[in-house]
Amino acid sequence: LAGKFMVVTLGRKELGISSRLDREVRRSLKKWMEPYKREDCGVIIRTNAAGASKEEVLKELFELYQRMDTVLLKGRTRTCYSLAEQAVPYYIRELKNHKDGDLEKIITDIPEIHENIHGYLTAYQPEKSQMLQLYEDRMLPLYKLFSLEKEVSDALRQKIWLKIGGFLVIQQTEAFVAIDVNSGKFSGKKKASETYRKINLEAAREIARQLRIRN
């Protein structure tokens, strides 16, 4: 069961701490956690715990323990195919995984999602509640405001033009995704090696962007 600061697991019974944390932070977290470590489950401390207070960390630990006990109780007493625990929605997972300071606003035009996020923030990250906004302008839908149609269109196209005049061809083959860089309309006045260098520099930036868009 995953929280913002840690994961509680039945598969691994020891206490683990992210290796990305500083040595002093790791030592402090271990000192906090060891008195409350249970023998029937393991705890893995995430990188997000670095800036958290002892009270915040332990509060989440006890909440995850309670959730785990509830799941185990349901599993022993319910009939086959009963739902014992439902995974949190993907947008709640994104909020959990974001580092503090990364977010400026959380905007949705779907009331149900707004309600779910509001409930999560109120319970676990009340300091971010002011960031949440329900977008209700019917004259300018949210997907048009942020040009989401264009982003989706870009994600589906094989040919992506570069500002410099070259273009990328992105194709899914049976074994891998192939990305071909073409000079296209660009022809620099300097020697060919400089032309290729400029195209490749812009292509590298755009390829990184496309990798993120296409997941």
Residue pairs with C-beta under 8 A, 6 or more apart in sequence:
1 7
1 8
1 9
1 64
1 67
1 68
1 71
1 85
2 93
2 96
3 60
3 63
3 64
3 96
3 124
4 46
4 48
4 60
4 96
4 124
4 125
5 45
5 46
5 48
5 49
5 52
5 56
5 57
5 60
6 43
6 44
6 45
6 46
6 49
6 57
6 60
6 61
6 64
7 43
7 44
7 46
8 41
8 42
8 43
8 61
8 64
8 65
8 67
8 68
9 41
9 42
9 43
9 44
10 40
10 41
10 42
10 68
11 42
12 42
12 44
13 39
13 40
13 41
13 42
14 42
15 30
15 33
15 34
15 37
15 42
15 43
15 44
15 45
16 42
16 43
16 44
16 45
17 26
17 29
17 30
17 44
17 45
18 26
18 44
18 45
18 46
18 47
18 49
20 47
21 29
21 45
21 47
21 49
21 50
22 50
25 49
25 50
29 45
29 49
29 57
32 54
32 57
32 58
33 43
33 45
33 57
33 61
36 58
36 61
36 62
37 43
38 65
41 65
41 68
43 61
45 57
47 99
48 96
48 97
48 99
48 100
49 57
51 100
60 124
67 85
70 85
71 84
71 85
74 82
74 84
74 85
75 84
78 84
88 96
88 120
89 113
89 116
91 108
91 113
91 116
91 117
92 116
92 117
92 120
95 106
95 117
95 120
95 121
95 125
95 128
103 128
103 131
104 131
105 131
105 133
106 117
106 128
106 131
106 132
106 133
107 133
107 135
107 142
108 114
108 117
108 133
108 134
108 135
108 142
109 134
109 135
109 136
109 141
109 142
111 134
114 132
114 134
117 132
118 129
118 132
121 128
121 129
121 132
122 129
135 142
135 145
137 145
142 148
143 149
151 213
154 160
154 210
154 213
155 210
155 213
155 214
157 170
158 169
158 170
158 171
159 167
159 168
159 169
159 170
160 167
160 168
160 169
160 170
160 206
160 210
161 167
161 184
162 168
162 184
162 186
162 199
162 202
162 203
162 206
163 202
164 186
164 198
164 199
164 202
165 183
165 184
165 185
165 186
165 187
166 181
166 182
166 183
166 184
166 185
166 186
166 199
166 202
166 203
167 182
167 184
168 179
168 180
168 181
168 182
168 203
168 206
168 207
168 210
169 178
169 179
169 180
169 182
170 177
170 178
170 179
170 180
170 210
170 214
171 177
171 178
171 180
172 178
179 207
179 210
181 199
181 200
181 203
183 195
183 196
183 199
186 195
186 198
186 199
187 195
188 194
188 195
188 198
